[in-house]
């Protein structure tokens, strides 16, 4: 049951990110390349931080799976 948490979180956040990307790419805001690179960097930094944080939870399975 815990292993489904990341997929549920992804299911909820992807549509919100798509709306944000469309808003940032509106005429006159940011180019497609800038938006793609910004989201890519944010995704890698967030993933790395959460992966490092997972090591500090010890035996708490729910917290570990949630951060993964």
PQR file of N, CA, C, O and H, with PARSE charges and radii, in Angstrom:
ATOM      1  N   UNK A   1       0.827  -1.191   0.000 -0.4000 1.5000
ATOM      2  CA  UNK A   1       0.000   0.000   0.000 -0.0000 2.0000
ATOM      3  C   UNK A   1       0.875   1.261   0.000  0.5500 1.7000
ATOM      4  O   UNK A   1       0.572   2.239  -0.683 -0.5500 1.4000
ATOM      5  N   UNK A   2       1.955   1.221   0.769 -0.4000 1.5000
ATOM      6  CA  UNK A   2       2.829   2.391   0.824 -0.0000 2.0000
ATOM      7  C   UNK A   2       3.509   2.667  -0.516  0.5500 1.7000
ATOM      8  O   UNK A   2       3.822   3.815  -0.832 -0.5500 1.4000
ATOM      9  H   UNK A   2       2.201   0.427   1.324  0.4000 1.0000
ATOM     10  N   UNK A   3       3.734   1.635  -1.288 -0.4000 1.5000
ATOM     11  CA  UNK A   3       4.449   1.823  -2.542 -0.0000 2.0000
ATOM     12  C   UNK A   3       3.628   2.611  -3.562  0.5500 1.7000
ATOM     13  O   UNK A   3       4.195   3.089  -4.545 -0.5500 1.4000
ATOM     14  H   UNK A   3       3.480   0.702  -1.032  0.4000 1.0000
ATOM     15  N   UNK A   4       2.346   2.762  -3.372 -0.4000 1.5000
ATOM     16  CA  UNK A   4       1.510   3.533  -4.285 -0.0000 2.0000
ATOM     17  C   UNK A   4       1.530   5.025  -4.030  0.5500 1.7000
ATOM     18  O   UNK A   4       1.067   5.800  -4.867 -0.5500 1.4000
ATOM     19  H   UNK A   4       1.886   2.374  -2.574  0.4000 1.0000
ATOM     20  N   UNK A   5       2.056   5.441  -2.893 -0.4000 1.5000
ATOM     21  CA  UNK A   5       2.061   6.865  -2.530 -0.0000 2.0000
ATOM     22  C   UNK A   5       2.778   7.726  -3.571  0.5500 1.7000
ATOM     23  O   UNK A   5       2.230   8.756  -3.964 -0.5500 1.4000
ATOM     24  H   UNK A   5       2.432   4.812  -2.214  0.4000 1.0000
ATOM     25  N   UNK A   6       3.983   7.356  -4.040 -0.4000 1.5000
ATOM     26  CA  UNK A   6       4.638   8.212  -5.038 -0.0000 2.0000
ATOM     27  C   UNK A   6       3.840   8.347  -6.333  0.5500 1.7000
ATOM     28  O   UNK A   6       3.854   9.405  -6.961 -0.5500 1.4000
ATOM     29  H   UNK A   6       4.428   6.519  -3.720  0.4000 1.0000
ATOM     30  N   UNK A   7       3.153   7.296  -6.730 -0.4000 1.5000
ATOM     31  CA  UNK A   7       2.367   7.363  -7.959 -0.0000 2.0000
ATOM     32  C   UNK A   7       1.136   8.259  -7.790  0.5500 1.7000
ATOM     33  O   UNK A   7       0.744   8.968  -8.716 -0.5500 1.4000
ATOM     34  H   UNK A   7       3.141   6.436  -6.219  0.4000 1.0000
ATOM     35  N   UNK A   8       0.543   8.220  -6.620 -0.4000 1.5000
ATOM     36  CA  UNK A   8      -0.592   9.104  -6.341 -0.0000 2.0000
ATOM     37  C   UNK A   8      -0.130  10.556  -6.328  0.5500 1.7000
ATOM     38  O   UNK A   8      -0.804  11.431  -6.870 -0.5500 1.4000
ATOM     39  H   UNK A   8       0.862   7.644  -5.868  0.4000 1.0000
ATOM     40  N   UNK A   9       1.022  10.810  -5.706 -0.4000 1.5000
ATOM     41  CA  UNK A   9       1.567  12.171  -5.675 -0.0000 2.0000
ATOM     42  C   UNK A   9       1.874  12.661  -7.081  0.5500 1.7000
ATOM     43  O   UNK A   9       1.607  13.817  -7.407 -0.5500 1.4000
ATOM     44  H   UNK A   9       1.570  10.098  -5.266  0.4000 1.0000
ATOM     45  N   UNK A  10       2.426  11.803  -7.907 -0.4000 1.5000
ATOM     46  CA  UNK A  10       2.715  12.169  -9.291 -0.0000 2.0000
ATOM     47  C   UNK A  10       1.428  12.450 -10.055  0.5500 1.7000
ATOM     48  O   UNK A  10       1.362  13.394 -10.842 -0.5500 1.4000
ATOM     49  H   UNK A  10       2.643  10.863  -7.642  0.4000 1.0000
ATOM     50  N   UNK A  11       0.414  11.639  -9.827 -0.4000 1.5000
ATOM     51  CA  UNK A  11      -0.877  11.819 -10.484 -0.0000 2.0000
ATOM     52  C   UNK A  11      -1.480  13.186 -10.144  0.5500 1.7000
ATOM     53  O   UNK A  11      -2.161  13.788 -10.974 -0.5500 1.4000
ATOM     54  H   UNK A  11       0.468  10.871  -9.188  0.4000 1.0000
ATOM     55  N   UNK A  12      -1.232  13.670  -8.936 -0.4000 1.5000
ATOM     56  CA  UNK A  12      -1.787  14.951  -8.522 -0.0000 2.0000
ATOM     57  C   UNK A  12      -0.945  16.147  -8.948  0.5500 1.7000
ATOM     58  O   UNK A  12      -1.492  17.215  -9.222 -0.5500 1.4000
ATOM     59  H   UNK A  12      -0.679  13.181  -8.262  0.4000 1.0000
ATOM     60  N   UNK A  13       0.367  15.990  -9.010 -0.4000 1.5000
ATOM     61  CA  UNK A  13       1.222  17.134  -9.294 -0.0000 2.0000
ATOM     62  C   UNK A  13       1.482  17.377 -10.778  0.5500 1.7000
ATOM     63  O   UNK A  13       1.736  18.517 -11.167 -0.5500 1.4000
ATOM     64  H   UNK A  13       0.812  15.122  -8.788  0.4000 1.0000
ATOM     65  N   UNK A  14       1.429  16.364 -11.604 -0.4000 1.5000
ATOM     66  CA  UNK A  14       1.719  16.544 -13.029 -0.0000 2.0000
ATOM     67  C   UNK A  14       0.733  17.503 -13.700  0.5500 1.7000
ATOM     68  O   UNK A  14       1.175  18.378 -14.444 -0.5500 1.4000
ATOM     69  H   UNK A  14       1.222  15.437 -11.289  0.4000 1.0000
ATOM     70  N   UNK A  15      -0.575  17.384 -13.476 -0.4000 1.5000
ATOM     71  CA  UNK A  15      -1.479  18.371 -14.106 -0.0000 2.0000
ATOM     72  C   UNK A  15      -1.234  19.806 -13.626  0.5500 1.7000
ATOM     73  O   UNK A  15      -1.348  20.751 -14.406 -0.5500 1.4000
ATOM     74  H   UNK A  15      -0.934  16.674 -12.872  0.4000 1.0000
ATOM     75  N   UNK A  16      -0.897  19.963 -12.349 -0.4000 1.5000
ATOM     76  CA  UNK A  16      -0.608  21.312 -11.842 -0.0000 2.0000
ATOM     77  C   UNK A  16       0.659  21.867 -12.486  0.5500 1.7000
ATOM     78  O   UNK A  16       0.721  23.055 -12.805 -0.5500 1.4000
ATOM     79  H   UNK A  16      -0.804  19.195 -11.715  0.4000 1.0000
ATOM     80  N   UNK A  17       1.673  21.014 -12.681 -0.4000 1.5000
ATOM     81  CA  UNK A  17       2.905  21.456 -13.336 -0.0000 2.0000
ATOM     82  C   UNK A  17       2.634  21.832 -14.785  0.5500 1.7000
ATOM     83  O   UNK A  17       3.213  22.793 -15.291 -0.5500 1.4000
ATOM     84  H   UNK A  17       1.622  20.050 -12.422  0.4000 1.0000
ATOM     85  N   UNK A  18       1.768  21.094 -15.455 -0.4000 1.5000
ATOM     86  CA  UNK A  18       1.439  21.404 -16.851 -0.0000 2.0000
ATOM     87  C   UNK A  18       0.771  22.772 -16.969  0.5500 1.7000
ATOM     88  O   UNK A  18       1.056  23.526 -17.899 -0.5500 1.4000
ATOM     89  H   UNK A  18       1.297  20.313 -15.043  0.4000 1.0000
ATOM     90  N   UNK A  19      -0.101  23.087 -16.045 -0.4000 1.5000
ATOM     91  CA  UNK A  19      -0.750  24.399 -16.049 -0.0000 2.0000
ATOM     92  C   UNK A  19       0.277  25.499 -15.810  0.5500 1.7000
ATOM     93  O   UNK A  19       0.238  26.543 -16.461 -0.5500 1.4000
ATOM     94  H   UNK A  19      -0.333  22.474 -15.290  0.4000 1.0000
ATOM     95  N   UNK A  20       1.196  25.265 -14.876 -0.4000 1.5000
ATOM     96  CA  UNK A  20       2.248  26.239 -14.594 -0.0000 2.0000
ATOM     97  C   UNK A  20       3.165  26.429 -15.799  0.5500 1.7000
ATOM     98  O   UNK A  20       3.554  27.555 -16.108 -0.5500 1.4000
ATOM     99  H   UNK A  20       1.228  24.417 -14.347  0.4000 1.0000
ATOM    100  N   UNK A  21       3.511  25.348 -16.477 -0.4000 1.5000
ATOM    101  CA  UNK A  21       4.365  25.434 -17.666 -0.0000 2.0000
ATOM    102  C   UNK A  21       3.676  26.235 -18.760  0.5500 1.7000
ATOM    103  O   UNK A  21       4.304  27.089 -19.387 -0.5500 1.4000
ATOM    104  H   UNK A  21       3.196  24.432 -16.226  0.4000 1.0000
ATOM    105  N   UNK A  22       2.409  25.975 -18.997 -0.4000 1.5000
ATOM    106  CA  UNK A  22       1.673  26.734 -20.014 -0.0000 2.0000
ATOM    107  C   UNK A  22       1.602  28.212 -19.664  0.5500 1.7000
ATOM    108  O   UNK A  22       1.693  29.067 -20.546 -0.5500 1.4000
ATOM    109  H   UNK A  22       1.899  25.281 -18.488  0.4000 1.0000
ATOM    110  N   UNK A  23       1.443  28.512 -18.401 -0.4000 1.5000
ATOM    111  CA  UNK A  23       1.374  29.907 -17.966 -0.0000 2.0000
ATOM    112  C   UNK A  23       2.733  30.590 -18.141  0.5500 1.7000
ATOM    113  O   UNK A  23       2.798  31.746 -18.560 -0.5500 1.4000
ATOM    114  H   UNK A  23       1.370  27.818 -17.684  0.4000 1.0000
ATOM    115  N   UNK A  24       3.818  29.877 -17.820 -0.4000 1.5000
ATOM    116  CA  UNK A  24       5.155  30.451 -17.986 -0.0000 2.0000
ATOM    117  C   UNK A  24       5.528  30.636 -19.451  0.5500 1.7000
ATOM    118  O   UNK A  24       6.296  31.538 -19.788 -0.5500 1.4000
ATOM    119  H   UNK A  24       3.766  28.939 -17.480  0.4000 1.0000
ATOM    120  N   UNK A  25       4.991  29.788 -20.323 -0.4000 1.5000
ATOM    121  CA  UNK A  25       5.295  29.877 -21.742 -0.0000 2.0000
ATOM    122  C   UNK A  25       4.375  30.828 -22.485  0.5500 1.7000
ATOM    123  O   UNK A  25       4.478  30.955 -23.705 -0.5500 1.4000
ATOM    124  H   UNK A  25       4.367  29.056 -20.050  0.4000 1.0000
ATOM    125  N   UNK A  26       3.489  31.490 -21.784 -0.4000 1.5000
ATOM    126  CA  UNK A  26       2.589  32.445 -22.434 -0.0000 2.0000
ATOM    127  C   UNK A  26       3.425  33.486 -23.184  0.5500 1.7000
ATOM    128  O   UNK A  26       4.571  33.749 -22.818 -0.5500 1.4000
ATOM    129  H   UNK A  26       3.406  31.387 -20.793  0.4000 1.0000
ATOM    130  N   UNK A  27       2.860  34.064 -24.213 -0.4000 1.5000
ATOM    131  CA  UNK A  27       3.622  35.033 -25.012 -0.0000 2.0000
ATOM    132  C   UNK A  27       4.234  36.148 -24.164  0.5500 1.7000
ATOM    133  O   UNK A  27       3.546  36.833 -23.406 -0.5500 1.4000
ATOM    134  H   UNK A  27       1.929  33.850 -24.511  0.4000 1.0000
ATOM    135  N   UNK A  28       5.542  36.305 -24.316 -0.4000 1.5000
ATOM    136  CA  UNK A  28       6.239  37.364 -23.610 -0.0000 2.0000
ATOM    137  C   UNK A  28       6.825  36.968 -22.272  0.5500 1.7000
ATOM    138  O   UNK A  28       7.551  37.757 -21.668 -0.5500 1.4000
ATOM    139  H   UNK A  28       6.100  35.749 -24.931  0.4000 1.0000
ATOM    140  N   UNK A  29       6.535  35.776 -21.792 -0.4000 1.5000
ATOM    141  CA  UNK A  29       7.083  35.374 -20.480 -0.0000 2.0000
ATOM    142  C   UNK A  29       8.449  34.722 -20.635  0.5500 1.7000
ATOM    143  O   UNK A  29       9.471  35.401 -20.534 -0.5500 1.4000
ATOM    144  H   UNK A  29       5.945  35.135 -22.283  0.4000 1.0000
ATOM    145  N   UNK A  30       8.482  33.434 -20.874 -0.4000 1.5000
ATOM    146  CA  UNK A  30       9.735  32.695 -20.989 -0.0000 2.0000
ATOM    147  C   UNK A  30       9.703  31.804 -22.220  0.5500 1.7000
ATOM    148  O   UNK A  30       8.638  31.408 -22.693 -0.5500 1.4000
ATOM    149  H   UNK A  30       7.651  32.882 -20.956  0.4000 1.0000
ATOM    150  N   UNK A  31      10.889  31.495 -22.730 -0.4000 1.5000
ATOM    151  CA  UNK A  31      10.964  30.610 -23.895 -0.0000 2.0000
ATOM    152  C   UNK A  31      10.806  29.156 -23.460  0.5500 1.7000
ATOM    153  O   UNK A  31      10.913  28.824 -22.279 -0.5500 1.4000
ATOM    154  H   UNK A  31      11.754  31.816 -22.346  0.4000 1.0000
ATOM    155  N   UNK A  32      10.553  28.311 -24.435 -0.4000 1.5000
ATOM    156  CA  UNK A  32      10.378  26.883 -24.178 -0.0000 2.0000
ATOM    157  C   UNK A  32      11.634  26.282 -23.555  0.5500 1.7000
ATOM    158  O   UNK A  32      11.541  25.467 -22.636 -0.5500 1.4000
ATOM    159  H   UNK A  32      10.466  28.580 -25.394  0.4000 1.0000
ATOM    160  N   UNK A  33      12.800  26.675 -24.045 -0.4000 1.5000
ATOM    161  CA  UNK A  33      14.066  26.141 -23.546 -0.0000 2.0000
ATOM    162  C   UNK A  33      14.296  26.520 -22.089  0.5500 1.7000
ATOM    163  O   UNK A  33      14.715  25.682 -21.291 -0.5500 1.4000
ATOM    164  H   UNK A  33      12.876  27.337 -24.791  0.4000 1.0000
ATOM    165  N   UNK A  34      14.029  27.763 -21.738 -0.4000 1.5000
ATOM    166  CA  UNK A  34      14.226  28.215 -20.353 -0.0000 2.0000
ATOM    167  C   UNK A  34      13.300  27.464 -19.406  0.5500 1.7000
ATOM    168  O   UNK A  34      13.725  27.051 -18.328 -0.5500 1.4000
ATOM    169  H   UNK A  34      13.688  28.444 -22.386  0.4000 1.0000
ATOM    170  N   UNK A  35      12.061  27.285 -19.787 -0.4000 1.5000
ATOM    171  CA  UNK A  35      11.099  26.570 -18.935 -0.0000 2.0000
ATOM    172  C   UNK A  35      11.517  25.113 -18.772  0.5500 1.7000
ATOM    173  O   UNK A  35      11.469  24.579 -17.664 -0.5500 1.4000
ATOM    174  H   UNK A  35      11.715  27.620 -20.663  0.4000 1.0000
ATOM    175  N   UNK A  36      11.927  24.463 -19.860 -0.4000 1.5000
ATOM    176  CA  UNK A  36      12.343  23.062 -19.784 -0.0000 2.0000
ATOM    177  C   UNK A  36      13.566  22.901 -18.885  0.5500 1.7000
ATOM    178  O   UNK A  36      13.607  21.999 -18.049 -0.5500 1.4000
ATOM    179  H   UNK A  36      11.966  24.897 -20.760  0.4000 1.0000
ATOM    180  N   UNK A  37      14.550  23.762 -19.052 -0.4000 1.5000
ATOM    181  CA  UNK A  37      15.764  23.656 -18.245 -0.0000 2.0000
ATOM    182  C   UNK A  37      15.481  23.963 -16.779  0.5500 1.7000
ATOM    183  O   UNK A  37      16.058  23.327 -15.897 -0.5500 1.4000
ATOM    184  H   UNK A  37      14.517  24.495 -19.731  0.4000 1.0000
ATOM    185  N   UNK A  38      14.613  24.915 -16.505 -0.4000 1.5000
ATOM    186  CA  UNK A  38      14.276  25.251 -15.123 -0.0000 2.0000
ATOM    187  C   UNK A  38      13.587  24.083 -14.427  0.5500 1.7000
ATOM    188  O   UNK A  38      13.931  23.742 -13.296 -0.5500 1.4000
ATOM    189  H   UNK A  38      14.144  25.432 -17.221  0.4000 1.0000
ATOM    190  N   UNK A  39      12.626  23.476 -15.092 -0.4000 1.5000
ATOM    191  CA  UNK A  39      11.925  22.341 -14.494 -0.0000 2.0000
ATOM    192  C   UNK A  39      12.843  21.132 -14.348  0.5500 1.7000
ATOM    193  O   UNK A  39      12.717  20.371 -13.389 -0.5500 1.4000
ATOM    194  H   UNK A  39      12.347  23.753 -16.012  0.4000 1.0000
ATOM    195  N   UNK A  40      13.753  20.953 -15.282 -0.4000 1.5000
ATOM    196  CA  UNK A  40      14.697  19.844 -15.207 -0.0000 2.0000
ATOM    197  C   UNK A  40      15.623  20.011 -14.001  0.5500 1.7000
ATOM    198  O   UNK A  40      15.826  19.066 -13.239 -0.5500 1.4000
ATOM    199  H   UNK A  40      13.855  21.572 -16.061  0.4000 1.0000
ATOM    200  N   UNK A  41      16.178  21.198 -13.829 -0.4000 1.5000
ATOM    201  CA  UNK A  41      17.061  21.462 -12.687 -0.0000 2.0000
ATOM    202  C   UNK A  41      16.299  21.307 -11.379  0.5500 1.7000
ATOM    203  O   UNK A  41      16.791  20.677 -10.443 -0.5500 1.4000
ATOM    204  H   UNK A  41      16.013  21.965 -14.448  0.4000 1.0000
ATOM    205  N   UNK A  42      15.104  21.876 -11.310 -0.4000 1.5000
ATOM    206  CA  UNK A  42      14.306  21.752 -10.087 -0.0000 2.0000
ATOM    207  C   UNK A  42      14.005  20.291  -9.767  0.5500 1.7000
ATOM    208  O   UNK A  42      14.070  19.882  -8.608 -0.5500 1.4000
ATOM    209  H   UNK A  42      14.704  22.388 -12.071  0.4000 1.0000
ATOM    210  N   UNK A  43      13.679  19.510 -10.785 -0.4000 1.5000
ATOM    211  CA  UNK A  43      13.384  18.099 -10.578 -0.0000 2.0000
ATOM    212  C   UNK A  43      14.583  17.321 -10.058  0.5500 1.7000
ATOM    213  O   UNK A  43      14.446  16.498  -9.153 -0.5500 1.4000
ATOM    214  H   UNK A  43      13.626  19.843 -11.726  0.4000 1.0000
ATOM    215  N   UNK A  44      15.765  17.579 -10.629 -0.4000 1.5000
ATOM    216  CA  UNK A  44      16.965  16.882 -10.179 -0.0000 2.0000
ATOM    217  C   UNK A  44      17.352  17.285  -8.759  0.5500 1.7000
ATOM    218  O   UNK A  44      17.723  16.431  -7.954 -0.5500 1.4000
ATOM    219  H   UNK A  44      15.876  18.248 -11.364  0.4000 1.0000
ATOM    220  N   UNK A  45      17.269  18.569  -8.449 -0.4000 1.5000
ATOM    221  CA  UNK A  45      17.617  19.041  -7.098 -0.0000 2.0000
ATOM    222  C   UNK A  45      16.640  18.481  -6.078  0.5500 1.7000
ATOM    223  O   UNK A  45      17.052  18.004  -5.021 -0.5500 1.4000
ATOM    224  H   UNK A  45      16.967  19.262  -9.103  0.4000 1.0000
ATOM    225  N   UNK A  46      15.358  18.536  -6.384 -0.4000 1.5000
ATOM    226  CA  UNK A  46      14.343  18.012  -5.464 -0.0000 2.0000
ATOM    227  C   UNK A  46      14.531  16.511  -5.245  0.5500 1.7000
ATOM    228  O   UNK A  46      14.468  16.042  -4.109 -0.5500 1.4000
ATOM    229  H   UNK A  46      15.024  18.924  -7.242  0.4000 1.0000
ATOM    230  N   UNK A  47      14.759  15.764  -6.307 -0.4000 1.5000
ATOM    231  CA  UNK A  47      14.960  14.315  -6.184 -0.0000 2.0000
ATOM    232  C   UNK A  47      16.191  14.002  -5.344  0.5500 1.7000
ATOM    233  O   UNK A  47      16.156  13.117  -4.489 -0.5500 1.4000
ATOM    234  H   UNK A  47      14.811  16.145  -7.230  0.4000 1.0000
ATOM    235  N   UNK A  48      17.265  14.719  -5.585 -0.4000 1.5000
ATOM    236  CA  UNK A  48      18.497  14.489  -4.817 -0.0000 2.0000
ATOM    237  C   UNK A  48      18.322  14.791  -3.348  0.5500 1.7000
ATOM    238  O   UNK A  48      18.790  14.031  -2.500 -0.5500 1.4000
ATOM    239  H   UNK A  48      17.293  15.438  -6.279  0.4000 1.0000
ATOM    240  N   UNK A  49      17.655  15.891  -3.030 -0.4000 1.5000
ATOM    241  CA  UNK A  49      17.427  16.251  -1.623 -0.0000 2.0000
ATOM    242  C   UNK A  49      16.541  15.233  -0.923  0.5500 1.7000
ATOM    243  O   UNK A  49      16.819  14.842   0.211 -0.5500 1.4000
ATOM    244  H   UNK A  49      17.275  16.508  -3.719  0.4000 1.0000
ATOM    245  N   UNK A  50      15.480  14.802  -1.588 -0.4000 1.5000
ATOM    246  CA  UNK A  50      14.594  13.815  -0.973 -0.0000 2.0000
ATOM    247  C   UNK A  50      15.280  12.465  -0.805  0.5500 1.7000
ATOM    248  O   UNK A  50      15.033  11.760   0.174 -0.5500 1.4000
ATOM    249  H   UNK A  50      15.254  15.119  -2.509  0.4000 1.0000
ATOM    250  N   UNK A  51      16.140  12.102  -1.756 -0.4000 1.5000
ATOM    251  CA  UNK A  51      16.870  10.846  -1.636 -0.0000 2.0000
ATOM    252  C   UNK A  51      17.845  10.890  -0.465  0.5500 1.7000
ATOM    253  O   UNK A  51      17.982   9.905   0.260 -0.5500 1.4000
ATOM    254  H   UNK A  51      16.340  12.675  -2.550  0.4000 1.0000
ATOM    255  N   UNK A  52      18.523  12.018  -0.272 -0.4000 1.5000
ATOM    256  CA  UNK A  52      19.420  12.148   0.888 -0.0000 2.0000
ATOM    257  C   UNK A  52      18.628  12.143   2.190  0.5500 1.7000
ATOM    258  O   UNK A  52      19.073  11.575   3.187 -0.5500 1.4000
ATOM    259  H   UNK A  52      18.412  12.818  -0.861  0.4000 1.0000
ATOM    260  N   UNK A  53      17.464  12.771   2.184 -0.4000 1.5000
ATOM    261  CA  UNK A  53      16.629  12.821   3.378 -0.0000 2.0000
ATOM    262  C   UNK A  53      16.131  11.439   3.775  0.5500 1.7000
ATOM    263  O   UNK A  53      15.919  11.177   4.959 -0.5500 1.4000
ATOM    264  H   UNK A  53      17.102  13.233   1.374  0.4000 1.0000
ATOM    265  N   UNK A  54      15.943  10.560   2.812 -0.4000 1.5000
ATOM    266  CA  UNK A  54      15.459   9.203   3.077 -0.0000 2.0000
ATOM    267  C   UNK A  54      16.391   8.453   4.020  0.5500 1.7000
ATOM    268  O   UNK A  54      15.935   7.652   4.835 -0.5500 1.4000
ATOM    269  H   UNK A  54      16.115  10.773   1.850  0.4000 1.0000
ATOM    270  N   UNK A  55      17.668   8.704   3.915 -0.4000 1.5000
ATOM    271  CA  UNK A  55      18.635   8.019   4.762 -0.0000 2.0000
ATOM    272  C   UNK A  55      18.544   8.370   6.240  0.5500 1.7000
ATOM    273  O   UNK A  55      19.091   7.648   7.074 -0.5500 1.4000
ATOM    274  H   UNK A  55      18.038   9.355   3.253  0.4000 1.0000
ATOM    275  N   UNK A  56      17.871   9.452   6.582 -0.4000 1.5000
ATOM    276  CA  UNK A  56      17.772   9.891   7.969 -0.0000 2.0000
ATOM    277  C   UNK A  56      16.516   9.388   8.683  0.5500 1.7000
ATOM    278  O   UNK A  56      16.312   9.718   9.851 -0.5500 1.4000
ATOM    279  H   UNK A  56      17.427  10.038   5.905  0.4000 1.0000
ATOM    280  N   UNK A  57      15.686   8.614   8.026 -0.4000 1.5000
ATOM    281  CA  UNK A  57      14.433   8.175   8.632 -0.0000 2.0000
ATOM    282  C   UNK A  57      14.543   6.895   9.441  0.5500 1.7000
ATOM    283  O   UNK A  57      13.638   6.577  10.213 -0.5500 1.4000
ATOM    284  H   UNK A  57      15.852   8.347   7.077  0.4000 1.0000
ATOM    285  N   UNK A  58      15.612   6.168   9.284 -0.4000 1.5000
ATOM    286  CA  UNK A  58      15.769   4.937  10.053 -0.0000 2.0000
ATOM    287  C   UNK A  58      14.759   3.885   9.627  0.5500 1.7000
ATOM    288  O   UNK A  58      14.725   3.489   8.462 -0.5500 1.4000
ATOM    289  H   UNK A  58      16.347   6.427   8.657  0.4000 1.0000
ATOM    290  N   UNK A  59      13.931   3.427  10.570 -0.4000 1.5000
ATOM    291  CA  UNK A  59      12.982   2.337  10.302 -0.0000 2.0000
ATOM    292  C   UNK A  59      11.571   2.824   9.981  0.5500 1.7000
ATOM    293  O   UNK A  59      10.643   2.016   9.927 -0.5500 1.4000
ATOM    294  H   UNK A  59      13.958   3.748  11.517  0.4000 1.0000
ATOM    295  N   UNK A  60      11.394   4.106   9.771 -0.4000 1.5000
ATOM    296  CA  UNK A  60      10.070   4.644   9.459 -0.0000 2.0000
ATOM    297  C   UNK A  60       9.769   4.411   7.975  0.5500 1.7000
ATOM    298  O   UNK A  60      10.170   5.205   7.124 -0.5500 1.4000
ATOM    299  H   UNK A  60      12.148   4.762   9.815  0.4000 1.0000
ATOM    300  N   UNK A  61       9.064   3.325   7.673 -0.4000 1.5000
ATOM    301  CA  UNK A  61       8.807   2.930   6.294 -0.0000 2.0000
ATOM    302  C   UNK A  61       7.944   3.935   5.533  0.5500 1.7000
ATOM    303  O   UNK A  61       8.207   4.222   4.365 -0.5500 1.4000
ATOM    304  H   UNK A  61       8.738   2.680   8.365  0.4000 1.0000
ATOM    305  N   UNK A  62       6.932   4.461   6.183 -0.4000 1.5000
ATOM    306  CA  UNK A  62       6.027   5.397   5.511 -0.0000 2.0000
ATOM    307  C   UNK A  62       6.785   6.647   5.065  0.5500 1.7000
ATOM    308  O   UNK A  62       6.623   7.098   3.931 -0.5500 1.4000
ATOM    309  H   UNK A  62       6.719   4.227   7.132  0.4000 1.0000
ATOM    310  N   UNK A  63       7.602   7.202   5.940 -0.4000 1.5000
ATOM    311  CA  UNK A  63       8.357   8.420   5.584 -0.0000 2.0000
ATOM    312  C   UNK A  63       9.365   8.111   4.476  0.5500 1.7000
ATOM    313  O   UNK A  63       9.543   8.917   3.564 -0.5500 1.4000
ATOM    314  H   UNK A  63       7.734   6.836   6.862  0.4000 1.0000
ATOM    315  N   UNK A  64      10.017   6.965   4.545 -0.4000 1.5000
ATOM    316  CA  UNK A  64      11.002   6.603   3.529 -0.0000 2.0000
ATOM    317  C   UNK A  64      10.356   6.430   2.162  0.5500 1.7000
ATOM    318  O   UNK A  64      10.877   6.929   1.165 -0.5500 1.4000
ATOM    319  H   UNK A  64       9.873   6.309   5.287  0.4000 1.0000
ATOM    320  N   UNK A  65       9.245   5.741   2.104 -0.4000 1.5000
ATOM    321  CA  UNK A  65       8.568   5.530   0.823 -0.0000 2.0000
ATOM    322  C   UNK A  65       7.989   6.836   0.296  0.5500 1.7000
ATOM    323  O   UNK A  65       7.998   7.077  -0.911 -0.5500 1.4000
ATOM    324  H   UNK A  65       8.821   5.335   2.914  0.4000 1.0000
ATOM    325  N   UNK A  66       7.496   7.664   1.175 -0.4000 1.5000
ATOM    326  CA  UNK A  66       6.938   8.950   0.753 -0.0000 2.0000
ATOM    327  C   UNK A  66       8.003   9.832   0.112  0.5500 1.7000
ATOM    328  O   UNK A  66       7.738  10.471  -0.906 -0.5500 1.4000
ATOM    329  H   UNK A  66       7.489   7.468   2.156  0.4000 1.0000
ATOM    330  N   UNK A  67       9.198   9.878   0.686 -0.4000 1.5000
ATOM    331  CA  UNK A  67      10.239  10.712   0.109 -0.0000 2.0000
ATOM    332  C   UNK A  67      10.837  10.102  -1.162  0.5500 1.7000
ATOM    333  O   UNK A  67      11.353  10.820  -2.018 -0.5500 1.4000
ATOM    334  H   UNK A  67       9.413   9.359   1.513  0.4000 1.0000
ATOM    335  N   UNK A  68      10.764   8.787  -1.276 -0.4000 1.5000
ATOM    336  CA  UNK A  68      11.248   8.172  -2.516 -0.0000 2.0000
ATOM    337  C   UNK A  68      10.269   8.426  -3.644  0.5500 1.7000
ATOM    338  O   UNK A  68      10.499   7.988  -4.771 -0.5500 1.4000
ATOM    339  H   UNK A  68      10.345   8.204  -0.580  0.4000 1.0000
TER
END
